[in-house]
């Protein structure tokens, strides 16, 4: 299991990520997270550090937009999805967003991956960013706990 520290920027308040209606949660450098907030929310929001854990990350390109069709095209080009699986993914997505994403994530896991890795082309260009598929793969870094542990 690989565990690394990366950053996530958001305008929302939450305790855990809800990845049921998306591919997953995006993480990158602090500069990338701040850049994303600048682009989507004029800099409003919070940037927090997380430990993300994964076994095997699939290398993909930065899609720029992470919509369902773009992701299916990339996964098809990588050989993760067959043409029949792409059709089945669209059928599942027509039932509900969560069914479509669940189908895609299961196909990614069946191919041996539990995260995606890409070289960021926009925010902090050239830096490495990750998408974890499930909320349990991201744990907020508790700086107070670290200070207490380091002091003791």
Secondary structure, DSSP 8 states (H G I E B T S, - for coil): -EEEEEEEEESS--SS---TTSS-EEEB-HHHHHHHHHHHHTT-SEEEEEEEEES-EEEE---SS--HHHHHHHHHHTTSS-HHHHHHHHHHHHH-HHHHHHHHHHHHHHTT-SEEEEE-SSTTTT-EEEEESSGGGEEE--HHHHHHHHH-
